[in-house]
Amino acid sequence: MKGKFGASLGLVIAIAAATGAATGKEKVSAVDLSLWVGDWSASVEQDIYIALDERGGLFVEGFASWGAQDPERVERGAINVGEISAHVPEDWVRADGRLEFAVGPNGPIPVRAAEEYDCVIALQLRGEVIVAEDNMMCGGHNVTFTGTYRRMPD
């Protein structure tokens, strides 16, 4: 996994592994999942939607693009996009407001199970913002979900 993540995400994943978080096997204390619910935006090219999942846990859906604000790139069709869609079990959401998961070919998986080219994303709920960091494997060239997301008004 060396070189696959930014230094801070690598540290987050190392801490998560050391504490047993995001393994899908460790039960964490009760978390108010409704705090995560909403439409979140980091920029005109980065949005994440989070809802309560009818199966328990959260449904996370995101869309990010690169180049969509450049009229010349749009004209050439040179826009890169990325999407995430995952039903995340409740016990993957940590009591400290951190949620980390990977999206493989068959859906969400714990970070420790991620392959080299799987999308890995870490979300940290901090009051009215979510700070996200990914491994640059969640879409096309230059597409990232990394950023600070603010809840959009209803």
C-alpha positions as a printed Julia matrix, in Angstrom:
154×3 Matrix{Float64}:
   0.0    0.0     0.0
   3.03   2.29    0.09
   2.7    5.2    -2.31
  -0.99   4.47   -2.92
  -2.3    7.01   -0.45
  -1.38  10.47    0.71
   0.62  10.53    3.92
  -2.32  11.52    6.1
  -4.69   8.9     4.65
  -2.01   6.27    5.1
  -1.69   7.3     8.73
  -5.48   7.19    9.16
  -5.61   3.71    7.69
  -2.72   2.55    9.88
  -4.5    3.88   12.97
  -7.75   2.28   11.84
  -6.03  -1.07   11.37
  -4.28  -0.83   14.73
  -7.53  -0.06   16.55
  -9.6   -2.6    14.6
 -11.78   0.08   12.99
 -13.27  -0.38    9.53
 -12.69  -4.11    9.54
 -16.36  -4.89    9.4
 -15.92  -7.2    12.39
 -15.55  -4.84   15.33
 -18.76  -3.4    16.81
 -18.45   0.23   17.81
 -20.55   2.12   20.32
 -23.91   3.48   19.21
 -23.63   6.34   16.74
 -26.33   8.79   15.69
 -26.29   8.05   11.98
 -28.79  10.84   11.28
 -25.94  13.35   11.77
 -24.45  12.1     8.48
 -27.65  12.45    6.46
 -27.81  15.11    3.78
 -26.5   16.49    0.55
 -22.88  17.55    0.96
 -20.79  19.6    -1.47
 -17.1   20.47   -1.56
 -17.21  22.26   -4.93
 -19.26  22.45   -8.08
 -17.48  19.25   -9.13
 -17.7   17.28   -5.85
 -20.91  16.11   -4.18
 -21.75  13.37   -1.71
 -25.28  12.31   -0.75
 -25.78  10.31    2.45
 -29.03   8.7     3.59
 -30.06   6.19    6.21
 -30.0    2.75    4.63
 -33.19   0.72    5.04
 -30.95  -2.28    5.84
 -29.25  -0.37    8.65
 -26.16   1.76    8.26
 -25.73   4.43    5.62
 -26.16   4.71    1.89
 -23.33   6.85    0.47
 -23.42   8.11   -3.09
 -20.98  10.54   -4.6
 -20.15  12.2    -7.87
 -16.94  14.02   -8.71
 -15.58  15.39  -11.95
 -12.52  17.15  -13.29
 -12.64  19.68  -16.07
 -16.41  20.28  -16.15
 -15.93  23.98  -15.42
 -13.58  24.5   -18.38
 -15.66  25.33  -21.49
 -12.88  24.19  -23.84
 -12.62  20.79  -22.1
 -16.4   20.46  -22.19
 -16.44  21.23  -25.91
 -13.79  18.55  -26.55
 -15.52  16.05  -24.27
 -12.41  15.96  -22.12
 -14.14  15.72  -18.75
 -13.22  12.99  -16.31
 -15.76  11.66  -13.81
 -15.95   9.4   -10.8
 -18.75   7.93   -8.75
 -19.16   6.05   -5.51
 -22.23   4.17   -4.38
 -22.15   2.05   -1.25
 -24.38   0.63    1.43
 -22.14   0.9     4.49
 -22.94  -1.18    7.59
 -23.64   0.73   10.79
 -20.7   -0.83   12.62
 -18.27   0.68   10.1
 -19.21   4.16   11.36
 -17.0    4.91   14.34
 -18.14   6.76   17.43
 -15.49   9.43   16.76
 -17.23  10.4    13.5
 -14.94   8.52   11.13
 -16.09   6.29    8.3
 -13.59   4.48    6.08
 -14.37   2.01    3.36
 -13.32   0.83   -0.05
 -15.44   0.14   -3.09
 -14.45  -2.94   -5.01
 -16.01  -4.56   -8.09
 -18.76  -6.13   -5.95
 -19.52  -3.19   -3.65
 -18.2   -1.84   -0.35
 -15.44  -3.65    1.48
 -13.32  -2.9     4.53
 -10.2   -0.86    3.8
  -7.95  -3.77    4.77
  -9.48  -5.83    1.96
  -8.92  -3.22   -0.76
  -6.99  -4.17   -3.85
  -4.51  -1.85   -5.57
  -7.05  -0.17   -7.86
 -10.11  -0.13   -5.56
 -11.5    3.23   -4.52
 -10.67   3.9    -0.86
 -12.3    6.82    0.93
 -12.09   8.15    4.47
 -14.8   10.51    5.75
 -14.59  12.44    9.01
 -17.76  14.13   10.28
 -16.81  17.36   12.04
 -20.02  19.12   13.04
 -21.44  20.72    9.92
 -18.64  19.57    7.6
 -17.3   16.27    6.34
 -13.6   16.1     5.54
 -12.93  13.49    2.86
  -9.77  11.97    1.52
  -9.44   9.31   -1.15
  -6.68   7.38   -2.88
  -7.24   8.93   -6.37
  -8.73   5.63   -7.59
 -12.37   6.74   -7.41
 -12.7    7.94  -10.98
 -10.87   9.11  -14.05
  -7.6   11.04  -14.3
  -7.4   13.87  -11.71
 -10.82  13.02  -10.22
 -10.93  13.08   -6.44
 -13.43  13.22   -3.61
 -10.78  14.74   -1.34
 -12.05  17.98    0.15
 -14.14  19.64    2.84
 -17.85  19.11    2.27
 -20.54  21.4     3.6
 -24.12  20.34    4.11
 -26.37  21.88    1.47
 -29.6   23.51    2.59
 -32.78  21.45    2.14
